[in-house]
Amino acid sequence: MANINFDLLVTIEDWAGALQQLLDDAKAAIQANDQQARVDAQGALRKFTERSPVEAENLDRIATGAIGDLFEAVAATALAKIAARNAQLEEATKSIRDVTAHADKSTKSIQFEKVISAMDKAKSAAEALKALETALAQPDQTLLRRIKDVTDAIDALTRLAA
């Protein structure tokens, strides 16, 4: 990067020579695909336009155009990097969707297992109540009726699940 002492530039030819050095630096930065060098070149060209005399208006337009050209080169690099980030985001989003779908399936499976377990327990309780009903030698009619009601309710629940 050219180190230009703007205080030493006197004639328009001096200013034109300095601009040529800055343009050479800008071209090298673009060819090297060096983003920091491009940003530095933009800064130097901007400083050129700020420090140049009024008589160097034509040179300022050239410098301003070069700043725009450098911006486009930086923007193109930034757009390419953003496009890569978008691809990474899409990949991450797909991964999240896959994990969520797997978790949903696991949750449904666990819930179904709980229903089956509850049904098995209800069936076991119904069988135990039937065995108790049969085992009562002299059944108490009220107790027998309650046991039968509970047994019927459990049987109805079991039929619904089947």
Residue frames as a rotation matrix with the C-alpha (Angstrom) as fourth column:
MET 1
0.590 0.807 0.000 0.00
0.807 -0.590 0.000 0.00
0.000 0.000 -1.000 0.00
ALA 2
-0.114 -0.614 0.781 1.39
0.570 -0.684 -0.454 3.35
0.813 0.394 0.428 -1.06
ASN 3
0.131 0.070 -0.989 2.28
0.920 -0.380 0.095 5.69
-0.369 -0.922 -0.114 1.75
ILE 4
-0.062 -0.051 0.997 1.42
0.726 -0.688 0.010 9.08
0.685 0.724 0.079 0.36
ASN 5
-0.456 -0.112 -0.883 2.25
0.720 -0.629 -0.293 12.29
-0.522 -0.770 0.368 2.18
PHE 6
0.328 0.722 0.609 -0.53
0.938 -0.326 -0.118 14.53
0.113 0.610 -0.785 0.88
ASP 7
0.726 -0.077 -0.684 1.15
0.246 -0.899 0.362 17.62
-0.643 -0.431 -0.633 2.39
LEU 8
-0.301 -0.943 -0.144 3.98
0.077 -0.174 0.982 17.27
-0.950 0.285 0.126 -0.13
LEU 9
-0.227 0.306 0.925 1.71
0.953 0.264 0.147 17.20
-0.199 0.915 -0.351 -3.22
VAL 10
-0.480 -0.050 -0.876 1.78
0.123 -0.992 -0.011 20.60
-0.868 -0.113 0.483 -4.90
THR 11
-0.696 0.166 -0.699 0.97
-0.693 -0.409 0.593 20.40
-0.187 0.897 0.400 -8.61
ILE 12
0.459 0.886 -0.066 -1.90
-0.840 0.409 -0.356 18.63
-0.288 0.219 0.932 -10.36
GLU 13
0.257 -0.458 -0.851 0.73
-0.539 0.663 -0.520 16.29
0.802 0.592 -0.077 -11.77
ASP 14
-0.805 -0.514 0.296 1.78
-0.505 0.335 -0.795 15.40
0.310 -0.790 -0.529 -8.20
TRP 15
-0.237 0.823 0.516 -1.84
-0.756 0.178 -0.630 14.68
-0.611 -0.539 0.580 -7.34
ALA 16
0.602 0.428 -0.674 -2.28
-0.782 0.484 -0.392 12.61
0.159 0.763 0.627 -10.53
GLY 17
-0.277 -0.795 -0.540 0.84
-0.497 0.600 -0.627 10.59
0.823 0.095 -0.561 -9.66
ALA 18
-0.810 0.041 0.585 -0.52
-0.557 0.256 -0.790 9.93
-0.183 -0.966 -0.185 -6.17
LEU 19
0.247 0.967 0.069 -3.87
-0.834 0.248 -0.493 8.86
-0.494 0.064 0.867 -7.61
GLN 20
0.331 -0.197 -0.923 -2.06
-0.703 0.601 -0.380 6.49
0.629 0.775 0.060 -9.98
GLN 21
-0.770 -0.638 -0.031 -0.32
-0.419 0.541 -0.729 4.85
0.481 -0.548 -0.684 -7.00
LEU 22
-0.525 0.650 0.549 -3.66
-0.619 0.150 -0.771 4.48
-0.584 -0.745 0.324 -5.20
LEU 23
0.498 0.710 -0.498 -5.29
-0.858 0.323 -0.399 2.99
-0.122 0.626 0.770 -8.29
ASP 24
-0.136 -0.638 -0.758 -2.38
-0.574 0.674 -0.465 0.54
0.807 0.372 -0.458 -8.63
ASP 25
-0.906 -0.160 0.393 -2.91
-0.423 0.385 -0.820 -0.47
-0.021 -0.909 -0.417 -4.98
ALA 26
-0.031 0.981 0.190 -6.65
-0.787 0.093 -0.610 -0.91
-0.617 -0.168 0.769 -5.58
LYS 27
0.441 0.137 -0.887 -6.00
-0.804 0.499 -0.323 -3.06
0.398 0.855 0.331 -8.64
ALA 28
-0.574 -0.732 -0.367 -3.51
-0.433 0.651 -0.624 -5.22
0.696 -0.199 -0.690 -6.70
ALA 29
-0.715 0.367 0.595 -6.00
-0.571 0.184 -0.800 -5.64
-0.403 -0.912 0.078 -3.86
ILE 30
0.385 0.903 -0.192 -8.70
-0.843 0.260 -0.471 -6.83
-0.375 0.343 0.861 -6.25
GLN 31
0.259 -0.356 -0.898 -6.32
-0.670 0.603 -0.433 -9.18
0.696 0.714 -0.082 -8.07
ALA 32
-0.797 -0.603 -0.047 -5.14
-0.348 0.521 -0.779 -10.63
0.494 -0.605 -0.625 -4.75
ASN 33
0.102 0.938 -0.332 -8.77
0.127 0.319 0.939 -11.01
0.987 -0.138 -0.087 -3.62
ASP 34
-0.658 -0.422 -0.624 -7.67
0.693 -0.015 -0.721 -9.37
0.295 -0.907 0.302 -0.37
GLN 35
0.334 0.930 0.154 -10.73
0.756 -0.362 0.546 -7.85
0.563 -0.066 -0.824 1.24
GLN 36
0.508 -0.181 -0.842 -8.81
0.672 -0.528 0.519 -5.90
-0.538 -0.830 -0.147 3.88
ALA 37
-0.632 -0.775 -0.009 -6.51
0.561 -0.465 0.685 -4.43
-0.535 0.428 0.728 1.22
ARG 38
-0.397 0.578 0.713 -9.61
0.713 -0.296 0.636 -3.38
0.578 0.761 -0.295 -0.76
VAL 39
0.673 0.647 -0.359 -11.09
0.718 -0.455 0.527 -1.66
0.178 -0.612 -0.770 2.29
ASP 40
0.095 -0.734 -0.672 -7.74
0.599 -0.497 0.628 0.05
-0.795 -0.462 0.392 2.94
ALA 41
-0.761 -0.357 0.541 -7.58
0.645 -0.339 0.685 1.18
-0.061 0.871 0.488 -0.69
GLN 42
0.176 0.897 0.405 -11.08
0.769 -0.382 0.512 2.64
0.614 0.222 -0.757 -0.39
GLY 43
0.674 0.053 -0.737 -9.99
0.649 -0.518 0.557 4.58
-0.352 -0.854 -0.383 2.68
ALA 44
-0.374 -0.895 -0.242 -6.90
0.569 -0.427 0.703 5.93
-0.733 0.125 0.669 0.94
LEU 45
-0.617 0.218 0.757 -8.94
0.694 -0.304 0.653 7.00
0.372 0.927 0.036 -2.11
ARG 46
0.539 0.838 -0.084 -11.50
0.751 -0.433 0.498 8.68
0.381 -0.332 -0.863 0.16
LYS 47
0.352 -0.506 -0.787 -8.68
0.580 -0.542 0.608 10.52
-0.734 -0.671 0.103 1.93
PHE 48
-0.679 -0.581 0.449 -7.38
0.692 -0.304 0.655 11.57
-0.244 0.755 0.608 -1.52
THR 49
-0.125 0.714 0.689 -10.74
0.717 -0.414 0.560 13.17
0.685 0.564 -0.460 -2.38
GLU 50
0.748 0.414 -0.518 -10.86
0.663 -0.465 0.586 14.93
0.002 -0.782 -0.623 0.99
ARG 51
0.247 -0.777 -0.579 -7.33
0.467 -0.428 0.774 16.34
-0.849 -0.462 0.257 0.76
SER 52
-0.335 -0.423 0.842 -7.10
0.937 -0.057 0.344 17.16
-0.097 0.904 0.415 -2.94
PRO 53
-0.785 0.017 -0.619 -7.35
0.041 -0.996 -0.079 20.78
-0.618 -0.087 0.781 -4.07
VAL 54
0.223 0.946 -0.236 -10.40
-0.149 -0.206 -0.967 22.15
-0.963 0.251 0.095 -5.87
GLU 55
0.049 -0.286 -0.957 -8.45
-0.958 -0.285 0.036 22.16
-0.283 0.915 -0.288 -9.14
ALA 56
-0.889 -0.454 -0.065 -8.23
-0.457 0.865 0.208 18.34
-0.038 0.215 -0.976 -8.95
GLU 57
-0.068 0.972 0.225 -11.98
-0.795 0.084 -0.601 17.82
-0.603 -0.220 0.767 -9.38
ASN 58
0.421 0.176 -0.889 -11.46
-0.801 0.531 -0.274 15.51
0.424 0.829 0.365 -12.36
LEU 59
-0.586 -0.707 -0.395 -9.08
-0.366 0.666 -0.650 13.40
0.723 -0.236 -0.650 -10.30
ASP 60
-0.712 0.400 0.577 -11.62
-0.593 0.096 -0.799 13.28
-0.375 -0.912 0.169 -7.46
ARG 61
0.370 0.885 -0.284 -14.24
-0.907 0.277 -0.318 11.85
-0.203 0.375 0.905 -9.85
ILE 62
0.103 -0.428 -0.898 -11.79
-0.509 0.753 -0.417 9.15
0.855 0.500 -0.141 -10.89
ALA 63
-0.874 -0.465 0.141 -11.02
-0.329 0.352 -0.876 8.37
0.358 -0.812 -0.461 -7.24
THR 64
-0.330 0.846 0.420 -14.72
-0.794 -0.008 -0.608 8.29
-0.511 -0.534 0.674 -6.36
GLY 65
0.484 0.471 -0.738 -15.37
-0.824 0.528 -0.204 5.89
0.294 0.707 0.644 -9.25
ALA 66
-0.345 -0.703 -0.621 -12.56
-0.327 0.711 -0.622 3.66
0.879 -0.012 -0.476 -8.02
ILE 67
-0.808 0.137 0.573 -14.09
-0.565 0.095 -0.819 3.67
-0.166 -0.986 0.001 -4.53
GLY 68
0.242 0.970 -0.028 -17.34
-0.902 0.214 -0.376 2.46
-0.359 0.116 0.926 -6.08
ASP 69
0.309 -0.206 -0.928 -15.48
-0.613 0.703 -0.360 -0.23
0.727 0.681 0.091 -8.04
LEU 70
-0.766 -0.638 -0.079 -13.81
-0.313 0.476 -0.822 -1.42
0.562 -0.605 -0.564 -4.86
PHE 71
-0.454 0.692 0.562 -17.14
-0.775 0.004 -0.631 -1.42
-0.439 -0.722 0.535 -3.06
GLU 72
0.513 0.663 -0.546 -18.60
-0.849 0.483 -0.212 -3.64
0.123 0.572 0.811 -5.77
ALA 73
-0.126 -0.641 -0.757 -15.68
-0.352 0.743 -0.570 -6.05
0.928 0.195 -0.319 -5.40
VAL 74
-0.922 -0.170 0.349 -16.14
-0.376 0.169 -0.911 -6.11
0.096 -0.971 -0.220 -1.61
ALA 75
-0.100 0.975 0.200 -19.90
-0.904 -0.004 -0.429 -6.48
-0.417 -0.223 0.881 -2.02
ALA 76
0.359 0.198 -0.912 -19.45
-0.713 0.689 -0.132 -9.40
0.602 0.698 0.388 -4.43
THR 77
-0.629 -0.642 -0.439 -17.25
-0.143 0.650 -0.746 -11.17
0.764 -0.407 -0.501 -1.90
ALA 78
-0.811 0.377 0.448 -19.70
-0.521 -0.116 -0.846 -10.40
-0.266 -0.919 0.291 0.89
LEU 79
0.199 0.936 -0.291 -22.62
-0.977 0.167 -0.131 -11.70
-0.073 0.311 0.948 -1.19
ALA 80
0.042 -0.256 -0.966 -20.75
-0.414 0.875 -0.250 -14.93
0.909 0.410 -0.069 -1.89
LYS 81
-0.909 -0.411 -0.069 -20.05
-0.087 0.349 -0.933 -15.36
0.408 -0.842 -0.353 1.83
ILE 82
-0.483 0.815 0.320 -23.68
-0.776 -0.229 -0.588 -14.60
-0.406 -0.532 0.743 2.72
ALA 83
0.303 0.569 -0.764 -24.83
-0.849 0.525 0.055 -17.17
0.433 0.632 0.642 0.15
ALA 84
-0.426 -0.525 -0.737 -22.59
-0.080 0.833 -0.547 -19.72
0.901 -0.174 -0.397 1.86
ARG 85
-0.946 0.130 0.296 -24.10
-0.308 -0.091 -0.947 -18.75
-0.096 -0.987 0.126 5.23
ASN 86
-0.027 0.991 -0.132 -27.58
-0.993 -0.042 -0.113 -19.25
-0.118 0.128 0.985 3.77
ALA 87
0.139 0.009 -0.990 -26.60
-0.452 0.890 -0.055 -22.75
0.881 0.455 0.128 2.69
GLN 88
-0.840 -0.474 -0.264 -25.29
0.042 0.428 -0.903 -23.44
0.540 -0.770 -0.340 6.21
LEU 89
-0.673 0.660 0.334 -28.56
-0.677 -0.368 -0.637 -22.12
-0.298 -0.655 0.695 7.67
GLU 90
0.233 0.771 -0.592 -30.63
-0.912 0.385 0.144 -24.35
0.339 0.507 0.793 5.39
GLU 91
-0.215 -0.401 -0.890 -28.54
-0.098 0.916 -0.389 -27.36
0.972 0.004 -0.236 6.43
ALA 92
-0.984 -0.162 0.080 -28.91
-0.082 0.003 -0.997 -26.50
0.161 -0.987 -0.016 10.12
THR 93
-0.341 0.935 0.100 -32.67
-0.917 -0.307 -0.256 -25.95
-0.208 -0.179 0.962 9.73
LYS 94
0.231 0.378 -0.896 -33.06
-0.629 0.761 0.159 -29.33
0.743 0.527 0.414 8.01
SER 95
-0.616 -0.538 -0.575 -31.11
0.107 0.666 -0.738 -30.97
0.780 -0.517 -0.352 10.82
ILE 96
-0.885 0.344 0.313 -33.36
-0.428 -0.342 -0.836 -29.32
-0.180 -0.874 0.450 13.42
ARG 97
0.051 0.951 -0.305 -36.47
-0.993 0.081 0.086 -30.48
0.107 0.299 0.948 11.53
ASP 98
-0.010 -0.123 -0.992 -35.11
-0.282 0.952 -0.115 -34.04
0.959 0.279 -0.044 11.40
VAL 99
-0.912 -0.360 -0.197 -34.38
0.098 0.275 -0.956 -34.07
0.399 -0.891 -0.216 15.14
THR 100
-0.619 0.750 0.233 -37.83
-0.734 -0.448 -0.510 -32.63
-0.278 -0.487 0.828 15.89
ALA 101
0.188 0.696 -0.693 -39.55
-0.847 0.472 0.245 -35.24
0.497 0.541 0.678 13.72
HIS 102
-0.341 -0.397 -0.852 -37.61
0.047 0.898 -0.437 -38.01
0.939 -0.189 -0.288 15.46
ALA 103
-0.992 -0.020 0.123 -38.52
-0.118 -0.174 -0.978 -36.59
0.041 -0.985 0.170 18.87
ASP 104
-0.246 0.969 -0.021 -42.20
-0.968 -0.247 -0.051 -36.41
-0.055 0.008 0.998 17.87
LYS 105
0.179 0.270 -0.946 -42.14
-0.465 0.871 0.161 -40.07
0.867 0.411 0.281 16.83
SER 106
-0.696 -0.511 -0.505 -40.43
0.206 0.532 -0.821 -41.03
0.688 -0.675 -0.265 20.07
THR 107
-0.841 0.433 0.324 -42.99
-0.521 -0.489 -0.700 -39.08
-0.145 -0.757 0.637 22.10
LYS 108
0.109 0.931 -0.348 -45.90
-0.961 0.188 0.202 -40.76
0.253 0.312 0.916 20.34
SER 109
-0.052 -0.211 -0.976 -44.30
-0.124 0.971 -0.203 -44.16
0.991 0.111 -0.076 20.83
ILE 110
-0.940 -0.322 -0.109 -43.80
0.083 0.096 -0.992 -43.49
0.330 -0.942 -0.064 24.55
GLN 111
-0.519 0.822 0.234 -47.40
-0.833 -0.426 -0.352 -42.28
-0.190 -0.378 0.906 24.91
PHE 112
0.250 0.600 -0.760 -48.67
-0.733 0.630 0.256 -45.40
0.632 0.494 0.597 23.12
GLU 113
-0.447 -0.495 -0.745 -46.56
0.128 0.789 -0.601 -47.60
0.885 -0.364 -0.289 25.41
LYS 114
-0.953 0.133 0.271 -48.11
-0.299 -0.314 -0.901 -45.89
-0.035 -0.940 0.339 28.45
VAL 115
-0.044 0.991 -0.127 -51.62
-0.997 -0.036 0.064 -46.56
0.059 0.129 0.990 27.11
ILE 116
0.169 0.052 -0.984 -50.77
-0.320 0.947 -0.005 -50.23
0.932 0.316 0.177 26.55
SER 117
-0.800 -0.522 -0.297 -49.28
0.126 0.337 -0.933 -50.48
0.587 -0.784 -0.203 30.03
ALA 118
-0.705 0.610 0.363 -52.41
-0.682 -0.441 -0.584 -48.91
-0.196 -0.659 0.726 31.57
MET 119
0.231 0.813 -0.534 -54.61
-0.890 0.399 0.222 -51.31
0.394 0.424 0.815 29.62
ASP 120
-0.203 -0.390 -0.898 -52.54
-0.016 0.918 -0.395 -54.29
0.979 -0.066 -0.193 30.82
LYS 121
-0.983 -0.165 0.079 -52.90
-0.066 -0.078 -0.995 -53.11
0.171 -0.983 0.066 34.41
ALA 122
-0.317 0.942 0.112 -56.66
-0.938 -0.295 -0.180 -52.64
-0.137 -0.163 0.977 33.98
LYS 123
0.232 0.359 -0.904 -56.94
-0.584 0.795 0.166 -56.13
0.778 0.489 0.394 32.51
SER 124
-0.606 -0.535 -0.588 -54.98
0.165 0.639 -0.751 -57.58
0.778 -0.552 -0.299 35.44
ALA 125
-0.887 0.332 0.322 -57.22
-0.442 -0.404 -0.801 -55.74
-0.136 -0.852 0.505 37.89
ALA 126
0.052 0.953 -0.298 -60.33
-0.981 0.104 0.162 -57.08
0.185 0.284 0.941 36.15
GLU 127
0.043 -0.100 -0.994 -58.99
-0.188 0.976 -0.107 -60.62
0.981 0.192 0.024 36.30
ALA 128
-0.901 -0.401 -0.162 -58.17
0.098 0.176 -0.980 -60.22
0.422 -0.899 -0.119 39.99
LEU 129
-0.587 0.757 0.287 -61.66
-0.778 -0.431 -0.457 -58.94
-0.222 -0.491 0.842 40.71
LYS 130
0.248 0.669 -0.701 -63.23
-0.778 0.568 0.267 -61.84
0.577 0.479 0.662 38.80
ALA 131
-0.346 -0.455 -0.820 -61.09
0.122 0.845 -0.520 -64.25
0.930 -0.280 -0.237 40.78
LEU 132
-0.980 0.017 0.198 -62.15
-0.195 -0.272 -0.942 -62.56
0.038 -0.962 0.270 44.01
GLU 133
-0.174 0.983 -0.057 -65.79
-0.983 -0.170 0.065 -62.74
0.054 0.067 0.996 42.97
THR 134
0.259 0.238 -0.936 -65.47
-0.405 0.907 0.118 -66.46
0.877 0.348 0.331 42.33
ALA 135
-0.583 -0.642 -0.498 -63.53
0.172 0.501 -0.848 -67.07
0.794 -0.580 -0.182 45.54
LEU 136
-0.659 0.386 0.646 -66.12
-0.743 -0.464 -0.481 -65.57
0.114 -0.797 0.593 47.84
ALA 137
-0.941 0.289 -0.179 -67.87
0.306 0.949 -0.078 -68.53
0.148 -0.128 -0.981 49.37
GLN 138
0.046 0.969 -0.243 -70.80
0.980 -0.091 -0.177 -66.56
-0.194 -0.230 -0.954 50.69
PRO 139
-0.648 -0.424 0.632 -70.76
0.627 -0.768 0.128 -63.36
0.431 0.479 0.764 48.78
ASP 140
-0.366 0.482 -0.796 -72.03
0.419 -0.679 -0.603 -60.16
-0.831 -0.554 0.046 50.24
GLN 141
0.286 0.584 0.760 -74.54
0.925 0.039 -0.378 -58.96
-0.251 0.811 -0.529 47.63
THR 142
0.941 0.033 -0.337 -73.52
-0.002 -0.995 -0.103 -55.27
-0.339 0.097 -0.936 47.88
LEU 143
0.058 -0.996 -0.073 -69.82
-0.437 -0.091 0.895 -56.09
-0.897 -0.020 -0.441 47.62
LEU 144
-0.297 -0.099 0.950 -70.54
0.603 0.752 0.267 -58.53
-0.741 0.652 -0.163 44.82
ARG 145
0.694 0.621 0.363 -72.52
0.685 -0.415 -0.599 -55.89
-0.221 0.664 -0.714 42.91
ARG 146
0.755 -0.479 -0.448 -69.70
-0.398 -0.878 0.268 -53.30
-0.522 -0.024 -0.853 43.33
ILE 147
-0.272 -0.878 0.395 -67.11
-0.141 0.442 0.886 -55.81
-0.952 0.185 -0.244 42.16
LYS 148
-0.018 0.349 0.937 -69.24
0.856 0.489 -0.166 -56.66
-0.516 0.799 -0.308 39.16
ASP 149
0.920 0.369 -0.133 -69.71
0.272 -0.845 -0.461 -52.95
-0.282 0.388 -0.878 38.31
VAL 150
0.352 -0.879 -0.323 -65.96
-0.586 -0.476 0.656 -52.35
-0.730 -0.041 -0.682 38.47
THR 151
-0.386 -0.475 0.791 -65.29
0.227 0.782 0.580 -55.50
-0.894 0.403 -0.195 36.44
ASP 152
0.408 0.632 0.659 -67.80
0.827 0.050 -0.560 -54.45
-0.387 0.773 -0.502 33.78
ALA 153
0.908 -0.103 -0.405 -66.28
-0.174 -0.975 -0.142 -50.98
-0.380 0.199 -0.903 33.58
ILE 154
-0.063 -0.998 0.012 -62.78
-0.517 0.043 0.855 -52.41
-0.854 0.048 -0.518 33.15
ASP 155
-0.242 0.043 0.969 -64.03
0.613 0.781 0.118 -54.86
-0.752 0.623 -0.216 30.52
ALA 156
0.789 0.587 0.185 -65.65
0.532 -0.501 -0.683 -51.98
-0.308 0.637 -0.707 28.63
LEU 157
0.618 -0.655 -0.435 -62.38
-0.557 -0.755 0.345 -50.03
-0.554 0.029 -0.832 28.78
THR 158
-0.345 -0.759 0.552 -60.44
-0.125 0.620 0.775 -53.05
-0.930 0.199 -0.308 27.54
ARG 159
0.151 0.479 0.865 -62.86
0.816 0.433 -0.382 -53.51
-0.558 0.764 -0.325 24.60
LEU 160
0.942 0.182 -0.283 -62.42
0.040 -0.895 -0.445 -49.85
-0.334 0.408 -0.850 23.63
ALA 161
0.231 -0.947 -0.225 -58.65
-0.683 -0.322 0.655 -50.22
-0.693 0.002 -0.721 23.54
ALA 162
-0.263 -0.365 0.893 -58.71
0.193 0.887 0.420 -53.40
-0.945 0.283 -0.163 21.46
